[in-house]
Amino acid sequence: MNKILLDTSYLLPLFGIDVEIDGLEENFPKVLKKFEVYYNPISLIEAKFIILRLLKDGIDLLEDYRIGLNSVFAEDLLKPTLLTNSEIEEIADRLLIDKGLKDYFDRMIYATSVVFKLALVTEDRKLIELASNYTLKPPKVYSWKTLQLKL
């Protein structure tokens, strides 16, 4: 079974955050059945940061976040990676220094996919471009659109 690492965007609906990714809601269960699906726990922290930003705009998803956490942890279909280790941090730091990628969450998720040799699923154009021309790269990179072609 192919192993994939989901970027945070694909987990956000579990926490009540709407995302505009065609086919995500209908095909997410199919992806869980067809692939061994991983996430870096840093995505849970990133989701919380997004929810806290929305709270400033009067959108309260704090309870949705807690319910979403229960869903993530209750299912064996979503597997956590290590949050970090020295190898992940080294690659994440190199991405900042070599490529100027400032978003720590993106760097950590990208580095996790490299270290654990997991195909990265992301909508982030910077990460997709990075994987096409950087020596440190995941085995494969998919957008949701290209991943759906594998179903």
KOLKOLVO-304655 format. One line per field, with one value per residue: residue number from 1; x, y, z of N, C-alpha, C, O, CB in turn. Coordinates in pm, whole numbers, plus 50000, padded with zeros to 5 digits. Glycine has a CB too. Example, Ala and Ser with C-alpha at 12.3 -4.5 7.8 and 13.67 -1.06 7.14 Angstrom:
REM KOLKOLVO-304655
n [1,2]
n.u [51319,51285]
n.v [49431,49775]
n.w [50780,50708]
ca.u [51230,51367]
ca.v [49550,49894]
ca.w [50780,50714]
c.u [51320,51290]
c.v [49670,50003]
c.w [50780,50787]
o.u [51424,51341]
o.v [49668,50114]
o.w [50846,50804]
cb.u [51131,51408]
cb.v [49553,49940]
cb.w [50905,50572]
END
This chain:
REM KOLKOLVO-304655
n [1,2,3,4,5,6,7,8,9,10,11,12,13,14,15,16,17,18,19,20,21,22,23,24,25,26,27,28,29,30,31,32,33,34,35,36,37,38,39,40,41,42,43,44,45,46,47,48,49,50,51,52,53,54,55,56,57,58,59,60,61,62,63,64,65,66,67,68,69,70,71,72,73,74,75,76,77,78,79,80,81,82,83,84,85,86,87,88,89,90,91,92,93,94,95,96,97,98,99,100,101,102,103,104,105,106,107,108,109,110,111,112,113,114,115,116,117,118,119,120,121,122,123,124,125,126,127,128,129,130,131,132,133,134,135,136,137,138,139,140,141,142,143,144,145,146,147,148,149,150,151]
n.u [50084,50054,50216,50122,50159,49960,49911,49824,49587,49402,49310,49169,48881,48790,48792,48596,48653,48606,48727,48826,48853,48825,48638,48727,48569,48404,48589,48777,48726,48773,49041,49150,49101,49246,49514,49795,49771,49922,49988,50158,50181,50214,50041,49803,49848,49885,49626,49489,49598,49488,49218,49220,49281,49050,48871,48918,48784,48530,48437,48371,48522,48617,48506,48449,48707,48799,48624,48700,48963,48910,48804,49026,49204,49057,49036,49209,49289,49416,49742,49979,50292,50621,50643,50871,51223,51582,51671,51448,51429,51676,51649,51425,51537,51733,51569,51472,51709,51839,51634,51465,51213,50972,50753,50710,50548,50495,50757,50821,50633,50699,50966,50922,50797,51010,51202,51068,51008,50761,50499,50406,50111,49971,49840,49991,50158,50423,50553,50512,50651,50905,50968,51007,51249,51453,51713,51658,51385,51046,50940,50733,50505,50182,49895,49560,49394,49556,49606,49354,49329,49450,49275]
n.v [49882,50221,50492,50799,51145,51381,51724,52001,52125,51931,51818,52013,52032,51841,51980,52163,52366,52521,52431,52489,52254,52062,51769,51674,51616,51404,51213,51170,50953,50737,50767,50714,50443,50339,50419,50426,50648,50933,51196,51484,51565,51836,51956,51956,52151,52368,52384,52461,52716,52844,52831,52992,53237,53272,53300,53557,53691,53648,53394,53103,52812,52644,52430,52260,52201,52046,51827,51740,51660,51433,51272,51242,51104,50879,50718,50463,50503,50735,50809,50922,51083,51118,51419,51576,51544,51528,51505,51583,51848,51945,51934,52101,52341,52378,52423,52674,52824,52763,52788,52987,52943,53044,52966,52782,52559,52451,52387,52190,51987,51924,51840,51619,51445,51393,51272,51041,50921,50952,51001,51327,51507,51792,52123,52339,52558,52648,52437,52227,52321,52343,52073,51991,52094,52074,51919,51774,51593,51468,51126,51135,51389,51503,51683,51729,51685,51536,51315,51199,51082,50843,50684]
n.w [50000,49916,50079,50215,50303,50445,50387,50598,50506,50421,50649,50777,50735,50920,51153,51131,50955,50654,50337,50003,49806,49538,49537,49781,50011,49920,49831,50032,50219,50044,49984,50233,50246,50032,50058,50285,50526,50654,50894,51009,51348,51383,51214,51351,51537,51367,51260,51490,51529,51306,51373,51602,51485,51334,51540,51628,51434,51506,51462,51607,51652,51842,51992,51780,51703,51918,51897,51645,51699,51853,51652,51479,51648,51713,51494,51326,51078,51011,51056,51291,51240,51380,51565,51543,51482,51497,51233,51077,51164,51075,50793,50763,50856,50659,50440,50503,50508,50258,50066,50148,50253,50455,50616,50893,50953,50697,50622,50810,50754,50488,50528,50693,50514,50348,50521,50618,50386,50252,50024,49943,49990,49881,49840,49820,49630,49646,49777,49600,49376,49491,49539,49281,49201,49391,49574,49808,49849,49863,49791,49603,49489,49525,49421,49544,49329,49149,49308,49330,49084,49118,49249]
ca.u [50000,50130,50211,50115,50154,49868,49933,49721,49463,49309,49257,49091,48736,48763,48783,48491,48704,48578,48833,48776,48932,48728,48636,48785,48470,48356,48696,48862,48714,48835,49186,49182,49096,49343,49650,49833,49766,49991,49990,50249,50103,50224,49920,49700,49883,49856,49481,49449,49634,49387,49095,49238,49270,48907,48804,48931,48682,48399,48400,48414,48532,48695,48446,48469,48846,48807,48554,48788,49074,48859,48793,49161,49265,48974,49052,49342,49312,49509,49854,50071,50437,50684,50630,51000,51347,51694,51678,51341,51467,51787,51594,51341,51628,51795,51469,51470,51836,51867,51522,51390,51076,50955,50646,50765,50461,50523,50891,50817,50557,50783,51080,50870,50776,51143,51266,50997,50987,50617,50452,50344,49989,49963,49793,50084,50237,50565,50606,50511,50763,51027,50995,51047,51383,51541,51769,51587,51245,50970,50942,50635,50422,50053,49786,49441,49346,49636,49589,49226,49348,49503,49168]
ca.v [50000,50345,50576,50942,51241,51490,51860,52042,52165,51819,51787,52125,52006,51765,52077,52259,52473,52496,52449,52472,52155,51979,51625,51637,51553,51276,51115,51149,50814,50647,50781,50643,50299,50299,50457,50436,50794,50991,51340,51527,51632,51982,51999,51981,52281,52468,52397,52539,52854,52894,52849,53109,53355,53286,53346,53703,53741,53613,53257,53018,52671,52576,52300,52180,52154,51935,51714,51695,51584,51300,51197,51208,51005,50759,50638,50410,50529,50847,50773,51033,51066,51195,51563,51622,51483,51611,51500,51669,51987,51984,51961,52221,52455,52394,52485,52817,52887,52746,52823,53101,52905,53100,52902,52670,52443,52393,52328,52068,51885,51884,51765,51490,51358,51352,51183,50914,50873,50950,51092,51446,51555,51933,52221,52451,52572,52660,52304,52149,52372,52306,51931,51966,52143,52074,51785,51708,51590,51346,51034,51188,51498,51506,51770,51644,51651,51426,51197,51138,51000,50715,50610]
ca.w [50000,49908,50198,50185,50414,50413,50435,50692,50439,50407,50781,50828,50747,51042,51261,51099,50869,50513,50238,49867,49733,49466,49560,49909,50100,49867,49807,50149,50267,49946,50002,50357,50219,49931,50097,50425,50535,50769,50914,51114,51453,51372,51143,51452,51594,51263,51256,51608,51500,51213,51451,51688,51397,51301,51663,51628,51341,51560,51424,51718,51616,51945,52020,51659,51707,52015,51835,51536,51759,51886,51526,51432,51736,51722,51372,51295,50937,51006,51144,51316,51235,51488,51547,51494,51529,51450,51087,51026,51192,50987,50659,50775,50865,50527,50353,50536,50469,50114,49978,50201,50287,50588,50693,50970,50938,50565,50623,50890,50681,50376,50581,50741,50398,50300,50618,50628,50248,50230,49919,50002,49925,49917,49743,49833,49507,49680,49809,49476,49298,49562,49516,49143,49168,49507,49592,49918,49808,49891,49678,49507,49539,49460,49463,49562,49194,49093,49394,49296,48963,49163,49316]
c.u [50089,50108,50214,50110,50065,49917,49811,49587,49359,49249,49162,48940,48699,48741,48680,48534,48681,48702,48774,48872,48834,48746,48691,48685,48429,48466,48789,48849,48779,48988,49230,49184,49209,49488,49670,49857,49827,49968,50098,50165,50114,50105,49806,49722,49852,49704,49431,49482,49532,49257,49105,49231,49123,48828,48809,48828,48541,48351,48458,48407,48608,48637,48462,48612,48859,48738,48640,48906,49030,48847,48930,49219,49187,48996,49196,49380,49406,49620,49945,50215,50493,50660,50759,51110,51461,51704,51570,51379,51580,51736,51508,51428,51695,51696,51459,51595,51857,51758,51436,51245,51051,50854,50698,50679,50487,50658,50891,50744,50638,50898,51038,50850,50908,51202,51200,50961,50838,50584,50378,50221,49968,49904,49889,50177,50387,50627,50611,50630,50897,51065,51041,51190,51480,51591,51702,51439,51178,50976,50846,50561,50295,49974,49667,49388,49424,49624,49460,49234,49397,49394,49102]
c.v [50124,50430,50722,51023,51356,51623,51899,52071,52054,51777,51895,52100,51923,51857,52187,52374,52436,52522,52423,52383,52058,51832,51581,51560,51415,51171,51091,51006,50712,50649,50704,50492,50254,50320,50440,50585,50842,51142,51368,51597,51784,52039,52028,52118,52392,52491,52481,52687,52918,52922,52971,53239,53381,53337,53498,53767,53702,53474,53163,52870,52591,52439,52206,52122,52035,51809,51654,51615,51444,51213,51152,51095,50874,50665,50589,50438,50646,50819,50894,50991,51123,51342,51618,51532,51564,51614,51588,51815,52034,52017,52086,52347,52483,52461,52634,52885,52881,52804,52938,53071,52942,53025,52775,52544,52374,52324,52194,51955,51834,51796,51627,51394,51308,51245,51045,50854,50849,51045,51207,51485,51697,52014,52339,52456,52581,52522,52216,52191,52332,52161,51903,52011,52149,51933,51706,51709,51461,51253,51076,51303,51499,51627,51677,51596,51533,51300,51124,51050,50859,50627,50509]
c.w [50000,50033,50156,50314,50370,50470,50520,50625,50436,50540,50833,50834,50870,51162,51232,51011,50724,50428,50101,49789,49669,49497,49695,49995,50049,49854,49926,50203,50173,49960,50127,50337,50127,49974,50247,50449,50668,50775,51019,51219,51450,51296,51240,51517,51494,51254,51373,51587,51406,51286,51543,51607,51362,51421,51673,51536,51385,51521,51528,51679,51721,51980,51900,51656,51802,51961,51724,51588,51796,51761,51476,51516,51742,51604,51359,51151,50914,51107,51166,51291,51365,51461,51487,51545,51469,51298,51023,51046,51101,50847,50662,50782,50731,50431,50379,50482,50317,50025,50029,50233,50433,50675,50761,50954,50804,50562,50698,50818,50563,50424,50632,50625,50342,50391,50619,50492,50220,50115,49987,49920,49973,49804,49736,49712,49537,49707,49685,49389,49361,49535,49373,49113,49285,49530,49704,49884,49848,49771,49566,49573,49455,49509,49484,49427,49137,49178,49359,49171,48998,49229,49223]
o.u [50186,49997,50296,50064,50091,49960,49707,49482,49239,49147,49082,48876,48586,48680,48677,48460,48728,48772,48681,48959,48766,48856,48699,48716,48419,48438,48871,48951,48834,49054,49333,49259,49261,49577,49574,49953,49789,49934,50125,50083,50032,50071,49723,49628,49799,49660,49342,49403,49494,49194,49007,49180,49078,48730,48714,48789,48445,48235,48580,48299,48659,48712,48486,48633,48922,48788,48651,48946,49102,48877,48947,49276,49243,48976,49291,49489,49470,49596,49984,50254,50417,50657,50756,51091,51435,51743,51596,51364,51580,51776,51517,51395,51713,51735,51438,51587,51889,51788,51343,51162,51104,50869,50728,50733,50499,50672,50954,50788,50644,50924,51111,50882,50917,51247,51270,50892,50796,50635,50298,50227,49949,49915,49871,50263,50469,50739,50705,50700,50990,51182,51107,51247,51580,51517,51690,51375,51243,51011,50874,50555,50298,49986,49673,49344,49365,49632,49456,49157,49386,49419,49010]
o.v [50132,50439,50764,50976,51421,51631,51834,52044,52081,51707,51869,52143,51934,51817,52290,52470,52333,52622,52343,52430,51982,51777,51461,51452,51320,51052,51000,50943,50612,50546,50638,50420,50143,50247,50440,50641,50798,51206,51285,51682,51853,52156,52115,52190,52497,52605,52564,52774,53033,53025,53044,53340,53495,53410,53560,53882,53722,53441,53145,52812,52483,52342,52086,52009,51934,51698,51532,51515,51347,51094,51037,51001,50769,50544,50665,50403,50655,50808,50961,50878,51170,51385,51696,51454,51660,51716,51660,51897,52148,52118,52169,52449,52599,52545,52712,52990,52983,52862,52981,53161,52877,53023,52675,52434,52251,52215,52098,51840,51713,51690,51530,51276,51196,51141,50943,50753,50744,51157,51185,51496,51721,51978,52429,52369,52528,52495,52138,52105,52292,52131,51803,51970,52221,51837,51584,51814,51358,51295,51055,51314,51496,51667,51560,51482,51441,51190,51001,50955,50768,50511,50438]
o.w [50075,50085,50075,50418,50268,50585,50512,50684,50448,50544,50923,50930,50920,51261,51299,50995,50676,50446,50086,49716,49738,49485,49721,50045,50126,49866,49921,50231,50218,49948,50127,50403,50141,49930,50325,50397,50776,50676,51105,51184,51509,51312,51215,51549,51531,51241,51357,51624,51424,51264,51560,51656,51360,51406,51720,51556,51311,51545,51536,51673,51692,51995,51917,51613,51768,51978,51710,51528,51773,51765,51435,51462,51772,51617,51377,51106,50809,51227,51070,51317,51449,51345,51392,51639,51396,51241,50926,50955,51055,50789,50571,50721,50694,50350,50286,50418,50256,49921,49960,50238,50524,50797,50695,50943,50799,50506,50654,50821,50540,50367,50615,50635,50293,50345,50621,50483,50171,50110,50078,49798,50093,49687,49654,49695,49461,49665,49667,49335,49291,49510,49348,49012,49280,49508,49695,49890,49866,49661,49448,49695,49332,49624,49448,49413,49081,49124,49358,49156,48916,49261,49263]
cb.u [49904,50091,50329,49991,50297,49729,49954,49768,49493,49380,49372,49117,48688,48878,48919,48435,48855,48461,48956,48760,49035,48740,48713,48834,48347,48293,48778,48828,48568,48794,49226,49082,48963,49318,49680,49961,49621,50142,49849,50363,50146,50355,49876,49700,50033,49912,49414,49519,49774,49364,49064,49373,49354,48849,48869,49072,48707,48300,48452,48329,48599,48701,48297,48444,48941,48744,48415,48838,49129,48722,48724,49255,49278,48827,49012,49348,49182,49437,49935,50055,50502,50837,50599,51026,51357,51826,51664,51207,51509,51891,51512,51250,51734,51840,51333,51458,51952,51885,51436,51396,51050,50914,50526,50775,50313,50518,50992,50751,50421,50837,51148,50738,50697,51238,51260,50872,51066,50540,50360,50446,49864,50100,49651,50166,50191,50582,50520,50378,50754,51009,50871,50953,51372,51468,51917,51614,51234,50823,50906,50534,50497,49975,49754,49330,49358,49783,49589,49122,49448,49618,49062]
cb.v [50000,50424,50544,50973,51291,51459,51960,52164,52207,51701,51769,52245,51934,51668,52139,52313,52499,52584,52354,52610,52080,52002,51558,51760,51643,51298,51159,51250,50779,50685,50931,50680,50263,50375,50602,50347,50843,50961,51396,51621,51582,52023,51893,51870,52285,52422,52258,52486,52861,52794,52723,53101,53336,53151,53282,53745,53687,53713,53222,53044,52655,52663,52316,52265,52268,51976,51758,51813,51657,51312,51282,51332,51061,50797,50719,50260,50554,50984,50656,51085,51136,51163,51632,51768,51330,51560,51354,51638,52001,51871,51840,52211,52430,52256,52419,52838,52817,52599,52703,53213,52752,53242,52869,52707,52484,52502,52424,52095,51942,52009,51843,51510,51432,51474,51244,50931,50742,50990,51017,51563,51462,51988,52270,52440,52697,52751,52237,52169,52525,52328,51849,52036,52278,52130,51795,51777,51610,51380,50894,51076,51637,51377,51885,51721,51773,51467,51238,51246,51067,50738,50706]
cb.w [50122,49784,50294,50097,50454,50466,50315,50766,50298,50344,50880,50744,50623,51069,51286,51224,50896,50466,50266,49796,49827,49316,49455,49984,50114,49733,49692,50259,50285,49803,50014,50466,50157,49803,50055,50461,50522,50761,50960,51058,51588,51303,51042,51560,51635,51126,51258,51735,51440,51098,51534,51762,51267,51254,51787,51585,51201,51515,51279,51843,51479,52071,52055,51532,51753,52149,51780,51456,51884,51955,51418,51438,51875,51729,51249,51322,50867,51036,51084,51460,51107,51500,51682,51537,51490,51509,51038,51097,51339,50979,50608,50900,50973,50470,50374,50688,50540,50082,49957,50106,50262,50578,50601,51118,50948,50458,50687,51024,50634,50302,50693,50817,50289,50291,50758,50710,50225,50359,49815,50008,49958,49955,49779,49964,49429,49804,49918,49399,49284,49713,49546,49049,49108,49634,49621,50055,49659,49927,49725,49459,49531,49486,49357,49639,49101,49082,49544,49275,48867,49260,49371]
END
